[in-house]
Amino acid sequence: MVMERTRNAAADLRSYHFEYLERDWPSEPKLRQIVVQATDPQRRVVQVAILTDERLRPAAEVIGLIFNRWIQENDFKYLDKHYGINQLTSYRVIPYEQLKGQVTDREVVSGQCQALRQEGKDLRQKQARWLLLQEKCDHAAAQRQKQLTELERRQAEAQTHAPTVPPQIAKLRRAHQPYEAKSQPRREQIRTWSLALAQLEERAAQHQAKVSRLDTMIAANMVRLEPQSKRLMDTLRITVRNLFYRALEPFKKAYDNYRDDHDYFRRLTLSSGVLEMGAERVTVHLLPTVNYSPQLRRIIAKVLEQVNQEELQLPDGTGRKLRFRLGHRSELQVAIHPGSGAVEAETTA
């Protein structure tokens, strides 16, 4: 199969080639495995495996959804950055005591057992370090003893009656003394930890291993955030996101530059402006916060004219038409009325 994606413009197409093998997943026959080899326009090849429990959806559609997943991830990021989808909406909480019978309960490891297990884990880590150190010291001592035995044998074969011990033998004997001095306390400490671990296991056996998670949270007076407000606000945020993308489509098509079209259009929607009130029409002079190029101003003016052709009305019951135009700050005049101190803005367009 072949998938085509637009890059930075509508005519900037890239072709991606896919070969795939479909089968039951050997580790779990209930799942469906699709092994995919994808080749990008630069002829780079990657192999991935897709697991799904969707049996009826065609494999080509599953591959398309997975390889377009980055679009969804970018949309999640956009929702978070511009619409606050991850923001905390309300601090209202519900005690878990009121949720009994409404939420699914399950058995979990009791707090006492968790604490004892953690204590045992810490003891085992200490004991493991000392066991490793002791093993290294025992190995080094065995090597020294082997070398010392060999040197003493050679000395005996030479039948030397020198009054002094050869330097190599004396050095090995001196090196063995700290080992003997430290090994015994170290072994005692390792045995002490072994006894402590055995006592921890006995104490853990006396406690209830599994308890009700819900009962534990109720006993601890725990609460959960009330979800209704969050659900309502997230619904509104997603609705606004959809409205923004719907309004973006004409500009996206006219501008035909996918790198920054959403940014320019968002800045346009956040523009300040001046209302020119009339008996039959209200003109909205948009004053953007960025300097648009002449070409971009023409595109925006064209898009706004398409909006004006829909003959939107001011929602005040008067039936007056709304008309949008792209203004410029040089058209804005600010006047202060003497005496009253009122400030009035008007355009010279």
FIMARLO-583203 format. One record per residue (C-alpha): x, y, z. Coordinates in nm, 4 decimals. Example, Ala and Ser with C-alpha at 12.3 -4.5 7.8 and 13.67 -1.06 7.14 Angstrom:
BEGIN
+----------+----------+----------+
:        x :        y :        z :
+----------+----------+----------+
:   1.2300 :  -0.4500 :   0.7800 :
:   1.3670 :  -0.1060 :   0.7140 :
+----------+----------+----------+
// end
This chain:
BEGIN
+----------+----------+----------+
:        x :        y :        z :
+----------+----------+----------+
:   0.0000 :   0.0000 :   0.0000 :
:   0.1021 :   0.3630 :  -0.0529 :
:   0.0115 :   0.6619 :   0.1647 :
:   0.0493 :   1.0233 :   0.0551 :
:   0.1009 :   1.3068 :   0.3010 :
:   0.1169 :   1.6783 :   0.2468 :
:   0.4227 :   1.8455 :   0.3902 :
:   0.4233 :   2.2270 :   0.3899 :
:   0.1633 :   2.2953 :   0.1210 :
:  -0.1233 :   2.1263 :  -0.0593 :
:   0.0942 :   2.0418 :  -0.3602 :
:   0.3904 :   1.9322 :  -0.1460 :
:   0.3096 :   1.5600 :  -0.1424 :
:   0.5265 :   1.2813 :  -0.0064 :
:   0.4689 :   0.9124 :  -0.0781 :
:   0.5259 :   0.6442 :   0.1851 :
:   0.5328 :   0.2773 :   0.0840 :
:   0.4225 :  -0.0016 :   0.3166 :
:   0.4470 :  -0.3789 :   0.3086 :
:   0.2783 :  -0.5746 :   0.5846 :
:   0.2162 :  -0.9242 :   0.7138 :
:  -0.0965 :  -0.9985 :   0.9167 :
:  -0.1292 :  -1.2855 :   1.1644 :
:  -0.2402 :  -1.3890 :   1.5141 :
:   0.0077 :  -1.2807 :   1.7790 :
:   0.1922 :  -1.5971 :   1.8928 :
:   0.2115 :  -1.4786 :   2.2544 :
:  -0.1620 :  -1.4064 :   2.2769 :
:  -0.3875 :  -1.5474 :   1.9990 :
:  -0.6680 :  -1.3105 :   2.0973 :
:  -0.4603 :  -1.0207 :   1.9641 :
:  -0.3908 :  -0.9460 :   1.6017 :
:  -0.0348 :  -0.8665 :   1.4929 :
:   0.0510 :  -0.6642 :   1.1832 :
:   0.4223 :  -0.6586 :   1.1002 :
:   0.4910 :  -0.3502 :   0.8862 :
:   0.7893 :  -0.2467 :   0.6786 :
:   0.7663 :   0.1250 :   0.5953 :
:   0.9790 :   0.3120 :   0.3412 :
:   0.9872 :   0.6932 :   0.3455 :
:   1.0622 :   0.9240 :   0.0469 :
:   1.4360 :   0.9162 :   0.1353 :
:   1.4257 :   0.5345 :   0.0971 :
:   1.4848 :   0.4815 :   0.4677 :
:   1.3277 :   0.1593 :   0.5908 :
:   1.1859 :   0.0803 :   0.9327 :
:   1.0098 :  -0.2303 :   1.0605 :
:   0.7490 :  -0.2163 :   1.3369 :
:   0.4840 :  -0.4470 :   1.4787 :
:   0.1284 :  -0.3334 :   1.5527 :
:  -0.0869 :  -0.5151 :   1.8093 :
:  -0.4628 :  -0.4667 :   1.8124 :
:  -0.7735 :  -0.6443 :   1.9356 :
:  -0.9709 :  -0.4926 :   1.6443 :
:  -1.0514 :  -0.7876 :   1.4210 :
:  -1.2876 :  -0.6346 :   1.1665 :
:  -1.0990 :  -0.3185 :   1.0693 :
:  -0.8907 :  -0.3615 :   0.7493 :
:  -0.5162 :  -0.3833 :   0.8026 :
:  -0.4496 :  -0.0886 :   0.5701 :
:  -0.6759 :   0.1316 :   0.7818 :
:  -0.5049 :   0.0213 :   1.1046 :
:  -0.1630 :   0.1031 :   0.9555 :
:  -0.2852 :   0.4444 :   0.8421 :
:  -0.4184 :   0.5261 :   1.1886 :
:  -0.0973 :   0.4196 :   1.3636 :
:   0.1380 :   0.6020 :   1.1291 :
:  -0.0747 :   0.9175 :   1.1590 :
:  -0.0718 :   0.9001 :   1.5376 :
:   0.1667 :   1.1965 :   1.5565 :
:  -0.1154 :   1.4176 :   1.4266 :
:  -0.3265 :   1.3194 :   1.7285 :
:  -0.0335 :   1.3759 :   1.9640 :
:   0.0194 :   1.7247 :   1.8223 :
:  -0.3505 :   1.7947 :   1.8633 :
:  -0.3357 :   1.6879 :   2.2291 :
:  -0.0447 :   1.9286 :   2.2783 :
:  -0.2406 :   2.2065 :   2.1026 :
:  -0.5418 :   2.1415 :   2.3257 :
:  -0.3220 :   2.1663 :   2.6320 :
:  -0.1316 :   2.4775 :   2.5237 :
:  -0.4142 :   2.6898 :   2.3825 :
:  -0.7291 :   2.5508 :   2.5455 :
:  -0.6070 :   2.4272 :   2.8833 :
:  -0.7403 :   2.0727 :   2.8489 :
:  -0.5144 :   1.9599 :   3.1382 :
:  -0.5952 :   2.2489 :   3.3680 :
:  -0.7619 :   2.1951 :   3.7030 :
:  -1.1156 :   2.3278 :   3.6687 :
:  -1.2569 :   2.2907 :   4.0191 :
:  -1.1282 :   2.2167 :   4.3690 :
:  -1.4530 :   2.0544 :   4.4775 :
:  -1.4037 :   1.7018 :   4.6095 :
:  -1.6135 :   1.3972 :   4.6963 :
:  -1.5246 :   1.1761 :   4.9960 :
:  -1.4741 :   0.8129 :   4.9015 :
:  -1.7254 :   0.7211 :   5.1684 :
:  -1.9957 :   0.8706 :   4.9443 :
:  -1.8609 :   0.6793 :   4.6438 :
:  -1.9023 :   0.3372 :   4.8022 :
:  -2.1050 :   0.1265 :   4.5640 :
:  -2.0351 :   0.3645 :   4.2729 :
:  -1.6688 :   0.2903 :   4.2055 :
:  -1.5089 :  -0.0471 :   4.1352 :
:  -1.3236 :  -0.1867 :   4.4353 :
:  -1.0278 :  -0.4232 :   4.4248 :
:  -0.7892 :  -0.5943 :   4.6625 :
:  -0.4471 :  -0.4387 :   4.7146 :
:  -0.1469 :  -0.5148 :   4.9327 :
:  -0.2017 :  -0.3811 :   5.2838 :
:  -0.0009 :  -0.0858 :   5.4069 :
:   0.1669 :  -0.2932 :   5.6817 :
:   0.2821 :  -0.5531 :   5.4286 :
:   0.4079 :  -0.2836 :   5.1927 :
:   0.6102 :  -0.1255 :   5.4732 :
:   0.7575 :  -0.4611 :   5.5769 :
:   0.8393 :  -0.5456 :   5.2144 :
:   1.0156 :  -0.2136 :   5.1672 :
:   1.2125 :  -0.2651 :   5.4875 :
:   1.3102 :  -0.6133 :   5.3696 :
:   1.4115 :  -0.4736 :   5.0299 :
:   1.6417 :  -0.2194 :   5.1969 :
:   1.8008 :  -0.4911 :   5.4150 :
:   1.8543 :  -0.7180 :   5.1146 :
:   2.0253 :  -0.4378 :   4.9237 :
:   2.2645 :  -0.3748 :   5.2138 :
:   2.3265 :  -0.7459 :   5.2571 :
:   2.3871 :  -0.7914 :   4.8845 :
:   2.6536 :  -0.5192 :   4.8832 :
:   2.8341 :  -0.6769 :   5.1784 :
:   2.8049 :  -1.0264 :   5.0299 :
:   2.9598 :  -0.9020 :   4.7066 :
:   3.2390 :  -0.7291 :   4.8984 :
:   3.3023 :  -1.0409 :   5.1039 :
:   3.3074 :  -1.2560 :   4.7903 :
:   3.5681 :  -1.0283 :   4.6329 :
:   3.7795 :  -1.0333 :   4.9508 :
:   3.7551 :  -1.4134 :   4.9730 :
:   3.8648 :  -1.4468 :   4.6113 :
:   4.1598 :  -1.2107 :   4.6633 :
:   4.2579 :  -1.3978 :   4.9842 :
:   4.2442 :  -1.7317 :   4.8030 :
:   4.4724 :  -1.5967 :   4.5313 :
:   4.7159 :  -1.4636 :   4.7904 :
:   4.7141 :  -1.7913 :   4.9800 :
:   4.7793 :  -1.9846 :   4.6615 :
:   5.0725 :  -1.7586 :   4.5752 :
:   5.2030 :  -1.7754 :   4.9340 :
:   5.1880 :  -2.1560 :   4.9355 :
:   5.3788 :  -2.1691 :   4.6078 :
:   5.6504 :  -1.9336 :   4.7367 :
:   5.6845 :  -2.1286 :   5.0636 :
:   5.7176 :  -2.4531 :   4.8668 :
:   5.9927 :  -2.3071 :   4.6524 :
:   6.1737 :  -2.1820 :   4.9608 :
:   6.1548 :  -2.5274 :   5.1196 :
:   6.2865 :  -2.6952 :   4.8032 :
:   6.5786 :  -2.4572 :   4.7915 :
:   6.6679 :  -2.5697 :   5.1484 :
:   6.7652 :  -2.2184 :   5.2355 :
:   6.8530 :  -2.1450 :   5.5987 :
:   6.8451 :  -1.7651 :   5.5682 :
:   6.7505 :  -1.5998 :   5.8992 :
:   6.5036 :  -1.3617 :   5.7295 :
:   6.1819 :  -1.4313 :   5.5478 :
:   6.1937 :  -1.3449 :   5.1747 :
:   6.0289 :  -1.0044 :   5.1012 :
:   5.7535 :  -1.1492 :   4.8778 :
:   5.6397 :  -1.3939 :   5.1455 :
:   5.6435 :  -1.1232 :   5.4133 :
:   5.4387 :  -0.8890 :   5.1920 :
:   5.1725 :  -1.1533 :   5.1279 :
:   5.1457 :  -1.2374 :   5.4992 :
:   5.1040 :  -0.8683 :   5.5882 :
:   4.8321 :  -0.8308 :   5.3214 :
:   4.6437 :  -1.1270 :   5.4688 :
:   4.6198 :  -0.9807 :   5.8191 :
:   4.3597 :  -0.7021 :   5.7387 :
:   4.1476 :  -0.9598 :   5.5577 :
:   4.1283 :  -1.1812 :   5.8656 :
:   4.0579 :  -0.8806 :   6.0886 :
:   3.7674 :  -0.7505 :   5.8751 :
:   3.6118 :  -1.0694 :   5.7450 :
:   3.4782 :  -1.1935 :   6.0782 :
:   3.2827 :  -0.8723 :   6.1666 :
:   3.1554 :  -0.8573 :   5.8107 :
:   3.0225 :  -1.2137 :   5.8254 :
:   2.8608 :  -1.1394 :   6.1616 :
:   2.6800 :  -0.8406 :   6.0109 :
:   2.5597 :  -1.0499 :   5.7166 :
:   2.4234 :  -1.3110 :   5.9580 :
:   2.2525 :  -1.0367 :   6.1607 :
:   2.0758 :  -0.9125 :   5.8494 :
:   1.9700 :  -1.2679 :   5.7617 :
:   1.8066 :  -1.3019 :   6.1056 :
:   1.6362 :  -0.9636 :   6.0621 :
:   1.4979 :  -1.0719 :   5.7242 :
:   1.3609 :  -1.3923 :   5.8754 :
:   1.1890 :  -1.1893 :   6.1502 :
:   1.0383 :  -0.9555 :   5.8884 :
:   0.8930 :  -1.2516 :   5.7021 :
:   0.7365 :  -1.3809 :   6.0248 :
:   0.5857 :  -1.0380 :   6.0990 :
:   0.4533 :  -1.0095 :   5.7429 :
:   0.2835 :  -1.3479 :   5.7778 :
:   0.0927 :  -1.2190 :   6.0826 :
:  -0.0616 :  -0.9278 :   5.8873 :
:  -0.3394 :  -0.9461 :   5.6336 :
:  -0.1746 :  -0.9441 :   5.2917 :
:  -0.4708 :  -0.8162 :   5.0857 :
:  -0.7215 :  -0.5498 :   5.1869 :
:  -1.0001 :  -0.3578 :   5.0174 :
:  -0.8608 :  -0.0532 :   4.8413 :
:  -1.1853 :   0.1398 :   4.8870 :
:  -1.2088 :   0.0608 :   5.2593 :
:  -0.8478 :   0.1699 :   5.3045 :
:  -0.9134 :   0.5056 :   5.1369 :
:  -1.2318 :   0.5571 :   5.3393 :
:  -1.0433 :   0.4843 :   5.6624 :
:  -0.7794 :   0.7394 :   5.5601 :
:  -1.0509 :   1.0024 :   5.4876 :
:  -0.9319 :   1.0325 :   5.1276 :
:  -1.1272 :   1.2282 :   4.8672 :
:  -1.1541 :   1.2428 :   4.4889 :
:  -1.1904 :   1.5487 :   4.2682 :
:  -1.5484 :   1.6089 :   4.1612 :
:  -1.5510 :   1.5286 :   3.7847 :
:  -1.8662 :   1.7067 :   3.6649 :
:  -1.7157 :   2.0559 :   3.6384 :
:  -1.4073 :   1.9232 :   3.4621 :
:  -1.6205 :   1.7240 :   3.2212 :
:  -1.8323 :   2.0275 :   3.1360 :
:  -1.5346 :   2.2584 :   3.0840 :
:  -1.3497 :   2.0007 :   2.8731 :
:  -1.6592 :   1.9646 :   2.6554 :
:  -1.6601 :   2.3410 :   2.6015 :
:  -1.2861 :   2.3429 :   2.5299 :
:  -1.3172 :   2.0702 :   2.2674 :
:  -1.6154 :   2.2500 :   2.1129 :
:  -1.4152 :   2.5727 :   2.0883 :
:  -1.1234 :   2.3794 :   1.9391 :
:  -1.3535 :   2.2382 :   1.6704 :
:  -1.4951 :   2.5844 :   1.5957 :
:  -1.1427 :   2.7244 :   1.5616 :
:  -1.0379 :   2.4548 :   1.3162 :
:  -1.3599 :   2.5011 :   1.1200 :
:  -1.2943 :   2.8739 :   1.0922 :
:  -0.9290 :   2.8053 :   1.0045 :
:  -1.0097 :   2.5949 :   0.6967 :
:  -1.0748 :   2.8850 :   0.4484 :
:  -0.7594 :   3.0654 :   0.5633 :
:  -0.5589 :   2.7407 :   0.5542 :
:  -0.6673 :   2.6793 :   0.1965 :
:  -0.5995 :   3.0378 :   0.0811 :
:  -0.2656 :   3.0759 :   0.2620 :
:  -0.1413 :   2.7235 :   0.1708 :
:   0.1488 :   2.7216 :   0.4132 :
:   0.1067 :   2.4550 :   0.6781 :
:   0.4081 :   2.5599 :   0.8846 :
:   0.2552 :   2.8697 :   1.0478 :
:  -0.1020 :   2.9099 :   0.9185 :
:  -0.2586 :   2.8217 :   1.2553 :
:  -0.0318 :   3.0718 :   1.4339 :
:  -0.1215 :   3.3615 :   1.2026 :
:  -0.4903 :   3.2795 :   1.2213 :
:  -0.4825 :   3.2484 :   1.6001 :
:  -0.3198 :   3.5896 :   1.6269 :
:  -0.5959 :   3.7239 :   1.4032 :
:  -0.8657 :   3.5832 :   1.6323 :
:  -0.6941 :   3.7495 :   1.9309 :
:  -0.6762 :   4.0898 :   1.7622 :
:  -0.8145 :   4.3951 :   1.9327 :
:  -1.0350 :   4.6234 :   1.7290 :
:  -1.2853 :   4.9057 :   1.6997 :
:  -1.6609 :   4.8742 :   1.6535 :
:  -1.8149 :   5.1209 :   1.4099 :
:  -2.1814 :   5.1278 :   1.5058 :
:  -2.4390 :   5.2009 :   1.2408 :
:  -2.8171 :   5.1841 :   1.2114 :
:  -2.8116 :   4.8836 :   0.9791 :
:  -2.4573 :   4.7541 :   1.0112 :
:  -2.1782 :   4.7152 :   1.2664 :
:  -1.8293 :   4.7164 :   1.1194 :
:  -1.5546 :   4.5423 :   1.3149 :
:  -1.2126 :   4.6920 :   1.2366 :
:  -0.9613 :   4.4263 :   1.3416 :
:  -0.6256 :   4.5650 :   1.4536 :
:  -0.3750 :   4.2764 :   1.4538 :
:  -0.0871 :   4.2567 :   1.6998 :
:   0.1615 :   4.1557 :   1.4268 :
:   0.2686 :   4.3179 :   1.1039 :
:   0.1300 :   4.1159 :   0.8157 :
:   0.2994 :   4.1213 :   0.4777 :
:   0.1010 :   4.2761 :   0.1892 :
:   0.0349 :   3.9307 :   0.0440 :
:  -0.0887 :   3.7976 :   0.3778 :
:  -0.3112 :   4.1037 :   0.4276 :
:  -0.4743 :   4.0357 :   0.0904 :
:  -0.5366 :   3.6737 :   0.1875 :
:  -0.6889 :   3.7740 :   0.5229 :
:  -0.9049 :   4.0390 :   0.3537 :
:  -1.0313 :   3.7728 :   0.1129 :
:  -1.1141 :   3.5350 :   0.3966 :
:  -1.2948 :   3.8078 :   0.5910 :
:  -1.4964 :   3.8927 :   0.2801 :
:  -1.6091 :   3.5298 :   0.2632 :
:  -1.7234 :   3.5616 :   0.6242 :
:  -1.9094 :   3.8821 :   0.5411 :
:  -2.0950 :   3.7057 :   0.2593 :
:  -2.2613 :   3.4848 :   0.5198 :
:  -2.4395 :   3.8017 :   0.6460 :
:  -2.3836 :   3.7431 :   1.0148 :
:  -2.6042 :   3.9422 :   1.2501 :
:  -2.5237 :   4.1160 :   1.5766 :
:  -2.6798 :   3.8985 :   1.8525 :
:  -2.8741 :   4.1839 :   2.0164 :
:  -3.2077 :   4.1384 :   1.8429 :
:  -3.1707 :   4.4453 :   1.6177 :
:  -3.0940 :   4.2481 :   1.3036 :
:  -2.7932 :   4.4647 :   1.2237 :
:  -2.5364 :   4.3011 :   0.9976 :
:  -2.1821 :   4.2295 :   1.1111 :
:  -1.8996 :   4.3160 :   0.8769 :
:  -1.5330 :   4.2377 :   0.9438 :
:  -1.2385 :   4.4147 :   0.7886 :
:  -0.8652 :   4.4133 :   0.8539 :
:  -0.7693 :   4.7552 :   0.9822 :
:  -0.4392 :   4.9237 :   1.0559 :
:  -0.3316 :   5.1107 :   1.3648 :
:  -0.2565 :   5.4189 :   1.1562 :
:  -0.6314 :   5.4404 :   1.0867 :
:  -0.7134 :   5.4654 :   1.4567 :
:  -0.7705 :   5.8057 :   1.6143 :
:  -0.8212 :   5.8549 :   1.9862 :
:  -1.0070 :   6.1667 :   2.1038 :
:  -1.0653 :   6.2925 :   2.4596 :
:  -1.3848 :   6.4946 :   2.5057 :
:  -1.3236 :   6.8080 :   2.7123 :
:  -1.5068 :   6.8259 :   3.0421 :
:  -1.6342 :   6.4700 :   3.0543 :
:  -1.2933 :   6.3091 :   3.0208 :
:  -1.4430 :   6.0360 :   2.8020 :
:  -1.2128 :   5.8668 :   2.5539 :
:  -1.3476 :   5.7774 :   2.2102 :
:  -1.1764 :   5.5797 :   1.9362 :
:  -1.2697 :   5.5945 :   1.5698 :
:  -1.1152 :   5.4864 :   1.2443 :
:  -1.0401 :   5.6936 :   0.9386 :
:  -1.0960 :   5.4032 :   0.6995 :
+----------+----------+----------+
// end
